[in-house]
Amino acid sequence: MTFVDTLAFQLFTLAFISVMLFYSGVMGYITLRKYGPRRTLEHLKAQAVPLGGIGLIVTGIGFWGELVWPLPGSYNILFFDPYVLLGIVLLGFAICVGFRWRTQYVGLLAALTGVLSIYYGYTAYTLHLTKEPLTMFFLYVALGGTAVFTFPVTLFIDRLVIAPPMTAVDAPSEPSAGATSSAVEPPALTMQFKALFGLFLLFLLFAAGSAIVALSIGGGALQSHSLKAP
């Protein structure tokens, strides 16, 4: 089977996804605190467009790799199994946000995918399947952690954005004439909110870490693969 070199591109897509998740998470939380659930839902719908698009690309490459097996032996398992599941998660999230469906079930699938990703990374590390097994293990752990903590983030989204409490107050899209303030009532700092917020911070931490590691490995892969193309 002819080797089709998509590895560098796959690594960059992982980095782009991580960056988009980090940025969207930060901006979404700021929007929720300042403007309320309705404006935050608009933010999520805008975010779902690029995430769904890249999810379509990831799913396509993932299924292609699963069917064609372009890489030598077990490398197809390592690089394509979690990848195709990631694409499905991204597409599912984009669809749920677009139709304002609850996202927690996609979040649960993301968490299971994350656990699987960490296990794949650990297996690759113990078998020394790559030239830099420790770095690759860090990548799988960072991406897996991001996916695992996606579940509580989706619970956060469902509770405060998709189906917000009746007491939540949304700011108007455009300030009315003579209005002195567009501030809205922030979500109540209940114990549940604090717990979800703590898990949300872990989600951001893992997303930032996975973006850094993926960009680092992807940059090296692009250089080496460009010098020795198949």
N, C-alpha and C positions, 0 to 999 in steps of 0.2 A: 504494500500500500504506500502511495506517495505521501510524503510528509508535507502537510500544508501548515505553514508557520503562522498561527494565530495567537501564540502565547503572549507576546508583548502587548498586542491589542487587548487581549483578555485582562491582563494585569492593569492596563490603563482604564478599562471600563470599571474594574473593581475600585480603582482610586477615584474615578469620577463619581461613582455611586456613593462612596463614603463621604466625599466632599459635599455632595448635594444633600445627603442626609444630615450631616453636621450643620450646614448652613440653614437648611430648612427647619431643623429642630430649634436652633437658636432664634431665628426670625419668627417662627411660629409661636414660640413661648412669649416673646416680646409682644407680638400682635395680640395674643390672648390677654395678656395683662393690661395692655393699653386700650384695646378696642373691642374685646369681647368675642364670643363664639362665632358670630356670623362672619365677621371680617377674617377670622382665623380659618373658617371653612373655605372662604374664597382663596386664601393663601394656600391651603392644602390642595385645592383643585388646580391652581396654577402649577404647584410643584409636581402634581401627578402627571402632567403632560411630558416633561423631560424624563421623569422616572419610568413612566409607561413606555416611552419610546426606546430608552436604553434597555428596558426589560424585554421588549420585543426582540431586540438585537441579541441580547444575552440568551434568551430562550432559543432563538434560531440557531446560534452557534452551538449551544449546549446539546440540542437534539441532533444536530449534524454530527457532532463529535461522538455522541452515544451510538449513532448508527454506522458511521464510517470508520471510526477508530483510526485516526490519522497518525497517532503517536505510537512509539514503540511500547508494546505490552501494557504493563500496569499504569503507565503514565496517563493513559486515557481515563482510567478509573479515578485517578487522583485529581486531574484537572477538569474533567467534564461532569462527573456526578454531582458535586455540590453546585457547579456553575448553572446547570439547567434548573435546579431547584431554586436558585437565587432568581433566575429570570421569571419563574412562575410566581414567586412571592412578589416581585416588583409589579408584574402585570395585575395580580390580584389586588394589591393595595391601590393601584391607580384606578381600577374599575370600581372598587368599593367607595373610594373617595368621590369619584365622579358621580356615582348614583346615590351618594350619601347613605351607603350601607355600613353596618358595623364592621370595623376593621380588626377586631380582636381575633377572629378566626384565621385571618391571614397572619396576624401576629403570632398565633400559636404555631402555624406552619413554619414561620420564620424561626421561632425558637427551636423547633425540632431540627430544622436545617442547620442552625448554628451549632447545636450539639453534635450533629453528624459531621459538620465541617471540622470541628475541633478534633474529633476522633480520627478523621482522615489525615489531618495534619500530624497528629501524634503517631499514627501508623507510618506515615512517610518519614518522619524524623527517626523513628526506631529502625527503619529499614534503610535509611540513608538513600532515599530515592532521588534526591537532588544534589547538586554540587554545593549548595548552601542549606543544609537541612535545618539548622537552627533558625535562620532567617525565614525560611518557608514556614516553619512551625509557628513562628511569631505572627506571620501573615494569617494563617488559618485560625489561630486563636483570636486575633484581633477582629477578623471578619465574623468568626463564630460568635464572639462576645457581642458584637454589634447586633447580630441577628437574634441572639437570645434576649437581649434587653429591648428588642423591638416589641416583644409581647407586652410588657408593662406600658410602653409608650402608646401602643394601640388602645389599651385600656384607658389611658389618660385621654386620648383623642375621643374615644367613644363617650366617656363620661362628661367631658367638658366642651366638646365641639360638635360631635355628631348628634348627641342627644343631651344637650346641656340642661342643668337644673332650671326649673321654672323661675327661680329667683334671679337668674343671670340677666344682666342688662346689657344690651348691645348698643354700641355707638352708631349714630346715623352715618350713612355712606358719605354725605356731604353735610358740613356744619350749616345749620340754619342761620338766617340773618339775625344778628344780635346775640348769638350764642356766645357765652363766655368761656365754655370749657367743653371738650369732647371726651373727658375722662369717663370711664365706666367702672362699675363695681368689680374688683378683681375676684377670682375664685376664692371661696372661703378656705382658710388654712387649716383644714381638718387633718387628723392623723393620716387618713387615707391619702389625702392630697400630698402631704409631706413625704409619705413613703413612695408614692408614684414619682414625685419630683426627684427624690434621691436616686431612684432607678433610672430616671430620665438623664440625670447627670452622668451616670455610668454609661448609658447609651452614647452620649456625646463623646465621652472619653475614649471608648472603644472605636467609634467612628473616626475620630481624629487620628488615633493610632493606626488603624487599618489604612487610612489614606496615605499616611507618611510611609509606611512599610511598602504598600503597593506601588507607590510612585518610585520609591528607591529601587525595588526589584525590577519594575517595568522599565526604568531608564537603563539599567544594566543589560536587561534582556534585549532591548531595542538595539543597543550598540553592538552586542555580540552577535545577534541574529542578522543584523544588517551587514556585518563584515563577512558572515558565512551563511548566505542565503541558500535554501535548498535548491 
